[in-house]
Amino acid sequence: MTPTPCVPALPSGRSKWSPGRSNRHVTIEKGQTPYKQRYRIERMFGHLKVNRTIFKRCDQLANSFLGMVHLATTGYWLKFVSAA
């Protein structure tokens, strides 16, 4: 990755993680796993935003919104199953 104005280069020997506070009770997991999980969820929402009803949240009731989400994910699931 080349340094850009938005992503400055790190000096050699430095990591992306800054140390946590000394009084923190829960340690933060470090590594690639949180990034992979976040990327997977962001991709799912990106796929769901193709359906404008879900993107704009046009449905008034939570049940109809959830029904649209189920309908959209079923379509993606069928594409996945037929490809496998």
matplotlib code that plots the C-alpha trace (Angstrom):
import matplotlib.pyplot as plt

x = [0.0, 1.5, 1.2, -1.4, -2.5, -5.4, -3.3, 0.1, 3.0, 4.0, 7.6, 9.4, 8.9, 5.5, 2.2, -1.3, -2.5, -2.1, -1.8, -5.0, -5.6, -4.1, -7.5, -9.3, -10.9, -11.5, -8.6, -9.1, -8.5, -5.7, -5.0, -6.8, -9.9, -11.8, -11.0, -12.2, -15.5, -16.1, -15.3, -17.8, -20.6, -19.9, -20.0, -23.4, -24.8, -23.4, -25.2, -28.4, -28.2, -28.7, -32.4, -33.6, -36.3, -33.8, -31.4, -34.0, -35.9, -39.2, -41.1, -43.0, -43.3, -40.4, -42.1, -42.2, -38.6, -37.5, -39.5, -37.6, -34.3, -35.3, -36.4, -33.1, -30.9, -32.8, -32.0, -28.3, -28.5, -30.0, -27.3, -24.7, -26.3, -26.7, -23.1, -21.8]
y = [0.0, 3.3, 6.2, 8.8, 12.0, 10.0, 7.0, 8.2, 5.8, 4.4, 4.7, 1.4, -0.7, 0.8, -1.0, 0.1, -0.5, 2.0, 0.7, 0.6, 2.4, 1.0, 0.9, -1.0, -4.2, -5.8, -6.4, -5.6, -8.5, -7.6, -9.2, -9.8, -11.5, -8.3, -6.8, -9.9, -10.0, -6.3, -6.6, -9.5, -7.5, -4.4, -6.5, -8.0, -4.5, -3.4, -6.3, -5.5, -1.8, -2.8, -3.2, 0.4, -0.5, -1.7, 1.2, 3.9, 2.2, 2.8, 0.3, 1.8, -1.4, -3.4, -6.7, -5.5, -4.3, -7.6, -9.4, -7.4, -8.3, -12.0, -11.8, -10.1, -12.5, -15.5, -14.3, -14.1, -17.5, -19.1, -17.6, -19.1, -22.5, -22.8, -21.8, -24.5]
z = [0.0, -1.0, 1.4, 0.4, 2.2, 3.7, 4.8, 6.2, 6.2, 9.5, 10.6, 10.6, 13.7, 14.5, 14.4, 13.7, 17.2, 20.0, 23.5, 25.6, 28.8, 32.0, 33.7, 31.0, 32.2, 28.9, 26.5, 22.8, 20.4, 18.1, 14.7, 11.4, 12.8, 13.7, 10.3, 8.5, 10.5, 9.9, 6.2, 5.9, 7.5, 5.4, 2.3, 3.3, 3.8, 0.5, -1.2, 0.6, -0.4, -4.0, -3.1, -2.8, -0.4, 2.2, 1.4, 1.8, 4.6, 2.8, 4.9, 7.8, 9.9, 11.2, 10.1, 6.4, 6.6, 8.0, 5.3, 2.6, 4.2, 4.2, 0.6, -0.5, 1.5, 0.1, -3.4, -2.6, -0.9, -4.0, -6.2, -3.8, -3.6, -7.4, -8.0, -5.5]

ax = plt.figure().add_subplot(projection="3d")
ax.plot(x, y, z, "-o")
ax.set_aspect("equal")
plt.show()
